[in-house]
Structure formats: structure tokens, C-alpha cells
Amino acid sequence: MSRVNTVLGSIPTEELGIVAVHEHIGYGMPGSELDTRWWKTPEERYQETVPKLRKFHEYGGGTFVDVTGICNGRDIDYYKSLSAKTGVHIVACTGFVGGDTALPFFERASVDYLTKQFVHEITVGIGNTGSRAGVIKVGVSRGGKMTDLDKRIYRAAARAALETGVPILTHLAIDAENAIAIFTEEGLPLHRVLFGHADDGVNASKTRDRWIAEQGGRVGFDTFGYETELEDPPFWARPRKERLDHFLGFLAAGHLDQALAGVDANCSPLGWPGVKGHTCNYLFEDLIPDLREAGLDEATITTLFVENPADFLTIQT
């Protein structure tokens, strides 16, 4: 039976339901807990997050994939409590959002060390929580080109993915040529990689999303909801219709089976104010209705939010 690691244990893939594939319970940069203005107490974070996840579950959401990497506020015991309280499956990750978010200890780490770290968190558990990671996070650092540390992390992720069978999810899909070269050298099939944020307002024009799909990779359009129409849009915002048209064009080009969608929610931002007016429930309140209005049938929507994520997240050994 195919299975997926969640924070409350391994579950059959068939139980995932509708999946929010690239999200955050709470994301912040290393050291953000020292910010006296924006840092929230655990009680405040809980009160802010539980209603969002409960609403997600009420809408029919089954699984929330948290891709908050090492050093960015990952808190597995907290996730376990949230999952038990709301009924939402939470998949946690190992890995890093990008090399530029890794603390100095990891900056000096070898590929072998990083591989062992990732494998341990996938097969044994994260810290002493007993919860195993279900996906590996990697990313391109600021500047748009993979750094030496990024490349070591990507190579270690490929080796860990091959050893454990869990997939890889990337922060940004730029500089994909370097990423694909590393994965190919390591012998990792590209359908085990989701190249994320292909649609964000900063990097969309530099992302070769159709080329990535032609090489066999999966492509994530997962910053839906970060719109220029918001009252105070973030720098990575994009006009709502422009992003939607980009996604629909990717599907029309024949890449439905390689497409995944999400909203990159941050339920309770750590050490910064976050983006007002954007939650994980944009998926149900806006995105899926927009797709229906654009003419997508229910079978296609099921493929995007149930079947494709399930195939991606399934442990393949």
C-alpha cells in the first residue's frame, strides 16, 4: 500500500484528500524570535492558526504540506497538536528554504553530512518528536543563481530522495538548468521534483516552466493569492488575472499531469507582519472558483488538487 509521512504518522496515500502542497504553518528567518515587535507567543500563534486550519478542513481540505525548512521556525510538536485539534493531515519537511537561510553550522556542512541529516529526519524522525519528514525542501538563494551551498543541499537532497523515496520540493524554479543537472547526475527521476513558485511576480518571467515540464519535472504554481489587488501587496505580488492566465496556459500546453497548485500560505508569520488578506483558504474561496469559472471541469480540478499531489507525495522505494 502506498503511504505518506505525516506528523502524526504514516498514512495511506488515499487518505490525503485535497492537498495544499506548498504552505507554512509559520515561517520566519533565523533570529526572528528576537524581534520584539512582531514575535508572537505560542498562545497567540495557536489562536491565529487553528481557525484557519479548521476552516480549511470544513471546506474539504485534507492535507497541508508545511515546507518550513530547518532554521525557519519548524516546530513539529506544535504541528502535531494542530493536526490532532483540526483533523488536517500535516506533512512536514526536512531541508532548507534556501542556502541563505541556513545557520553557520550548516553552511559548512558537506554533502555527506547533509544527506545523513535529511535521511535521519525522514526515516527516524525530526529531533525527538518521533515524526518523520514527508518531503525535502531545497531552494535558490537570493540573487537568482544557485550558490555553492545551494548546490550541496540539492545534491544531498537528491541522494536522500533516492535512499528514502520521498520527493523534493523547491523554493523558486529559477536556475533550473543547474538544478536539473545535479538531479540528473545523481540519477534522480525528475518527476520526483516539484519546481515551486513558477508563478510569483518577481521570477515568473525568468522561469522556464514549460521547459522544466518537458524535461520531466513537476511545476508548482503556488503563490496564488499574492495579488497586486491586495490593500498592501508584497513585492512578489502579481495581478490576479495574469497569474491565472499563466497557469491556464501551462495546462493548455499539455502539462496537466505535471502541474500542482497552492497558495504559499503563512498561517502565523514569525518575526514579521505577514501579508494581510491572504490565507490558506484562498485555495477554496478564490482559486478553485476561478478555475471553474475559467472552464475547468471537476475531473481536472481533482487531478490538480488530489491525484497529482498524491502521486507526488507517495513514498516511492
FENQUI-V451753 format. One record per residue. NEAR is the number of other ideal C-beta (glycine too) atoms within 10 Angstrom. Layout:
BEGIN
NEAR + NEAR
END
This chain:
BEGIN
6 + 12 + 17 + 26 + 24 + 25 + 25 + 14 + 12 + 12 + 16 + 12 + 15 + 13 + 13 + 22 + 16 + 19 + 28 + 27 + 28 + 27 + 25 + 25 + 26 + 24 + 26 + 23 + 16 + 16 + 10 + 17 + 14 + 8 + 13 + 7 + 7 + 14 + 16 + 16 + 8 + 11 + 8 + 11 + 21 + 15 + 12 + 15 + 22 + 16 + 13 + 20 + 23 + 16 + 16 + 26 + 16 + 12 + 14 + 12 + 24 + 19 + 27 + 28 + 29 + 27 + 29 + 22 + 24 + 23 + 17 + 21 + 23 + 24 + 20 + 21 + 14 + 20 + 26 + 19 + 15 + 24 + 22 + 12 + 13 + 21 + 13 + 22 + 23 + 24 + 29 + 27 + 27 + 25 + 29 + 28 + 25 + 23 + 22 + 17 + 20 + 24 + 11 + 8 + 8 + 18 + 13 + 9 + 18 + 10 + 17 + 12 + 13 + 25 + 22 + 16 + 17 + 29 + 20 + 16 + 27 + 25 + 15 + 9 + 15 + 22 + 11 + 8 + 16 + 14 + 23 + 24 + 27 + 28 + 26 + 30 + 29 + 32 + 25 + 26 + 22 + 12 + 11 + 12 + 11 + 25 + 16 + 10 + 19 + 24 + 18 + 22 + 30 + 30 + 20 + 27 + 32 + 25 + 20 + 27 + 26 + 17 + 15 + 23 + 15 + 30 + 23 + 27 + 28 + 30 + 23 + 25 + 27 + 24 + 21 + 25 + 13 + 15 + 28 + 20 + 12 + 21 + 25 + 14 + 10 + 16 + 9 + 22 + 13 + 18 + 15 + 20 + 30 + 30 + 28 + 27 + 25 + 29 + 28 + 23 + 19 + 17 + 18 + 20 + 8 + 12 + 22 + 17 + 25 + 16 + 13 + 24 + 21 + 13 + 16 + 15 + 25 + 27 + 28 + 26 + 28 + 26 + 27 + 25 + 24 + 23 + 23 + 13 + 11 + 15 + 7 + 9 + 18 + 16 + 8 + 16 + 21 + 21 + 13 + 18 + 11 + 14 + 24 + 21 + 12 + 17 + 23 + 16 + 12 + 20 + 20 + 9 + 13 + 11 + 17 + 15 + 14 + 24 + 22 + 25 + 26 + 30 + 24 + 27 + 26 + 22 + 23 + 22 + 20 + 23 + 20 + 15 + 9 + 20 + 21 + 10 + 14 + 22 + 21 + 27 + 21 + 21 + 25 + 19 + 14 + 17 + 24 + 20 + 10 + 18 + 21 + 13 + 9 + 12 + 8 + 17 + 10 + 8 + 9 + 15 + 16 + 12 + 19 + 25 + 28 + 17 + 15 + 21 + 29 + 20 + 17 + 24 + 26 + 18 + 17 + 16 + 7
END
